[in-house]
Structure formats: structure tokens, C-alpha cells
Amino acid sequence: MELRQLQYVIQIAKEKNFSRAAEKLHIAQPSLSQQLSKLEKEIGVLLVRRTTNSVELTHAGSVFVDKAQSIIDSVEQLKREMEDMAQMRRGRLVVGSLPITGSHILPYVLPVFAADYPEIEVVLVEDTTARLEQLTASGGTDLSLLSLPLIDTTLAWEPLIEEEICLAVPPSHRFAGLEEPIRIGDLAEEPFIVLKKGQGFRQIAIDLCQNAGFSPRIVFESSNIETVQSLVAAGMGIAFIPHMIARSQRGEFTPVYLSVAERPSRTLVIASRKGRYLSKAADAFIGTLKNVVKR
């Protein structure tokens, strides 16, 4: 059994199609089929069930892919450790980030990191909280910027920022002129605009309401926090907004932001898989993150 055969099966499982898998692996489709047949003959079990229109893993195939992915990931970690020990300057770093966070933090961080480490390639992956947790746990990212709480127990994290959460209301709203902070309990009858499922901040907003004794009446959902703010400004509802996301300039679609009496906050963290070797590039990126945020 060879490492490349493990990679072949993993790619077939991802693509569920021999032609696409062969293309991604840069080999001919007949060669891929031959390698799979050779492997199945060697280990004595059928890994893939082929039909006219589809390719599916057998039960043994599913077990094989899980174990193979772990082996490939371990080999990659070993390579990185050896590269660091050899003090190789070139490297590649995959950073996961929530779109909300990435758009407001990474523009400050990436130029500084690029100036200090010009030969390190940074690949940015933006996705939902749920998907980023999966990617980080499986080794799809070296580290990710997420917000607490984390669901996946295989992730380790360290705090980066704790920021206040404010309330966005339409300019015409009866609360818009308030000078004192608003209490969450006073919002029970209000229409709420929230992020879609899979976004961590959605659950934070819902928990704030439930902790105040009510479930929010959700009238709109969006995958984009900027859209949420525009809908609030247009009078469609109210929304909790992270302080760093609040729009700094007044305009036609800018809500009014109010302080909340309970002083809610969210904690942004740097997450990685427990026990995963962090390369020197990852350590350097974390150091840059902390220094830039501190400034």
C-alpha cells in the first residue's frame, strides 16, 4: 500500500466521479482505475461501488477514507516539522476566517505579515462557523479565527479580542434617540434580523434574547452582516451587531447604534486542532495577529 493510493481513494471519495478525480490528481482515468483495483485486490475488500451514473463508497471504503485522511495529514505535519528543522524559509499557511471578522481584521494583519515573511504564502479560507470548525478539526486549515463558543471539542483555542456587542435600530425607530443603554428585555416585541444558520454570531444573538427571557421574533435572515445592517437601516427590524462591524459613516443605509445595558460581548479566538503541530509560519502569523490587534 502506497501513500499515493491513499490519496487516490480520498480524491475519488471527494469527487464521486473517476474523471474529475483523475483530473484533480493529474493522472489518466484508466491509471486511476487500475491503481484502485490493485489496492482493493491487495487489501481484499471492495472500497468503491461503481454504477452507471455514480460512484459510492462501501462501508469499508468509508472506514478506509477516514483512516487514510488521518495518515495523509500526519505525513503533511511530519513534512512541516522537518522543513522547520531544516530552517527552510519557504512555506504555506492556510488561515480560516469568518467573513465578518476577516474583512475587518485581516486587511491590517496580512500586509504586515507579508512584509515580515515575504516567502510565506498565505491562503485565506472564508466560510461559516460550522464549516470552519470542521476544516480546522480535519486539518483543512492550519488555524482559524472564530468566535466562542466552539462546538467541536477537538479544537484548542486562545483568545484574541473581546469586543462589545451593540444594538442596531432604524433611524426612525422609537429607541433611536435614547441616550441611556437599552435593556435586552425591552426588545421582546421587536422584529429581529439575524444571520443565517451556520454563522456563529447568529447563535450569540439568539442566546442574548433567550437569556433575557424571550425568543426573538425573526423576520429576515441573511448570510452577510452588511445586508443585515442595511435591512435594519431600511426599517425592517433591529439586530445585534459586533462593535467592529458597526458602520462608521452616516449614510442612507446606516442604522443607529445603541449601547446595551447588559454589556454583552463576543470573544474572538485563534483556533487550531488539539495536538496538531503548528509550524513556525503559523506561530509567526499568530504573533503578528496579536501585535497588530494590540496596536
N, C-alpha and C positions, 0 to 999 in steps of 0.2 A: 504494500500500500504506500503510495507516494503523496506528498503534500499537494501536488498539482491535481491529483484525483479528488482530494477533499474539496479543493476549490471548484473543480468542475461540478461536483454534485451540489454544492452550495449555490452556484450560479444557476443551475438548472432549476433548483427549488425556487429561487427568486423570480426567474423569468417565466417559469411554467411553459417553456417553449424552447425546443432544441436550437432552432435557427437563431433566435435572439440571444440565447446563452452562448452559442458558438461565436456570434459576432462580438459580444462583450469580452469574450476570452481570447479573441483574435486567433481562433483556430477554425479549421474546416468542420462542418457539421458531421460528416462521416467519421472523422477522427474522434470527435466528442462522443459519438455513439459507441465507437469501438472501445474507448477508454472506460466508459461506463459499464459496458458488457464485461470487459476484462476484470473490472473491480468487483462487480456482482458475482462473477464466477469465482474469484479469489476468496471472497468472504462468505459465499454460499447463501446469500439472501437476495431477494429482489428489492431494489431501492426505489425504483420508479415504475409506475404503471402507465403505459402508453396506450392512448386510444386515438381514433382518427382526428379528433378535434382538440384533445387536451393532453397534458402531462401532469400526473399527480404523484405525490409521494405515497409510498406504502407506509404502514406503521413503522417498519424497520427503517425506512428512509427518513422519517421524521426524527427518530432517535439518532440516526447517523448524522443528519444535518446539525442537530443541536450540539453533539459532541465535536463534530468537525469544526464548527464555528468557534468553539472554545479553544480547540487546538491551534487553529489559524491565528486567533487573537493572541494566544500565548507566544507563538512564534514571532509575531509582529512586536510584541513587548520585548522579547529577548533581543531582537534586532536593534530596537531603540536603545536598550541598555548598552549593548555592545558599541553602538555608534557613539553614545555619550562617553563611554570609557575610552574610546579611541580619539575623543575630542574632535569629532567631525563637526564642522561649522554649519554644514547644510542640514536642513531639516524641514519637516512639515507638521503643522499643528492644525487640528480640526477643532474649532470652537463653536459650541452651540449657544444660541441666544434666543430669548423671546423677542418677537418683533418690537414690542413696546419698549423693552429695555435696550435692545441693540441700537435702535435709532437714536437714543439719547445719551448713551454711554460710549459705545464703540467708536463713533467719529472722533472722540477725544483720545481714545486709547490706541487705536490702530496706527495712526501716524507716528506716535511716539515709539511704539514697538518696532515699526518698520525702520525708523531712523537708527535705533539701537541695535537691531538684529536684521540687517537687510537681506541676509541669505536664508532666513526662515520664512517659508511660505505659510501663510495663514489662510485656511479655508473656513468660511463662515457658513454655518447652517442655521437658518431661522425656521422655527416651527412652533407648534403648540406645546404647552407644558407637558401634556401626557406623552406626546411623541418624543420630545427631547429627553424625558426621563428614560424612555425605552432605549433611545440611541446611546445615551450616556452609559446605561447599565450594560449594554451589549458591546461597548467599545466603538460605537459609530462616531462618537466624539471623544476627544481627549479630556475636555472639560466643558461645562455648560453654565451659563448664567441663568439661574432660576429664582423663583421666589418661594418662600416657605408657605405652607407645609409641603414637604416632599412625600409622595405616596410610596415610591419604590424604596424598600428597606435595604437594598444592596448599594445605595448611594451614600457616599460621605460628602460632607459639605462644611464650608467655613463662611462666616458672614462677611459681606462686602459693604452693604449700605442698609441702614434702616431709614425709611422715608415716610413722611406723613401722608395720609390719605385725606383728600378734601372732597367736598360735595359740589358738583356742577349743577346749576339750575339755569333755566332760560332767563334772559334779561327781563322779561315781563312777569316773571314768577313773583308771587307774594312774598317769598323769602329773600328775593334778590337784594333788597335794601337793608337786610338785617346787619347790624354791626357786631352783635354778640354771636358766639358759635351756636350752631344748630344742634339739637339733640336728635339722635337717630330715631328715638321713639316717636318723635313728631312727624316722621315720614311714612307712617304706616299706610296712609291712604293715597300716597303718591304713586304715579306710574314710573316704573324704572326701566332704564335702558342698560343692558349688560352685554358683556362679551359672550360669544358662543361657547358651547361645551368643549372641554379640552384646554381652555385657557385658564391658567391658574388664578388670575385676578377675578374671574367670574365667581369662583367659589368664595374668595375673600369677601366680595361684595354681598353675596347671599348670606354668608356667616354673620356679617355685621348686622344685618337686618334680623336674622333669627335670634341672635344673642340679645337683641333689643325687644324680643317678644313677638315678632311678626314675620311672615314670609313675604318677600317683595312681590308686588304685582308687576310682572314683567310684560311690557308692551312691545319692545323691539329687542332684537339681538343682532350683534354684528361681530365679525372676526377682526375688525380694525378699530382701535381705540380712537383714532381721528374721526371716523364715521360716528362713533358714539357721541363725541363732543359736538359734532355738527348737528346731530339729531336733537341733542339737548338744547343747543342754541336756537334751533328752529321751533322749539316749544313742544316737542314730542314727549318729553319726560325729563327725569332727573337721573344722575348717575354718580357713583363714587369714582374718583379719578386719582391715580398716583400723582403726588405733587410734582414730580419731574416732568410729567406729561402735560400738565396744565398749560394751555396756550398763553404765551407771554404778551401777545399783541392783541389789542382790541380789533374787532372786525365784524362783518355781517354775521358770521357764523362762529362767534366766540361766546361761550357761556359765561355766567358769573360764578366765581368760585367762592365757596364759604368754608370757614373752619368748622370742624366738628367737635362738639363739646367733649366727647369720649376720647379724643386724640388718637384715633386708630392709625395704625402704621402697617407697612409691609416690610419684610426683611428680604433683601436680595442676597443670594448666596452664590458661591463658586462651588459647583458640584462635580464630583468625579466618582468613578466606581470604587467601592471599598477594595483595598488591596491591590489596586491597579498601579503599576509603575508609572510615575509621572516623569516625563523626560525633562531635560534641562530647559528645553524650549517652553514646555508647559509651566515650569517653575518661574521662568523669566517673564512669561506673559502674566501670570498671577501677580508677580511683583510689580509689573507695570500697571496693572489694573488698580492695585491698592494705592500706588503712589499718585496716579492720575486722579482717582476718586478723592484722595486726601486733599489734593490741591484744589 
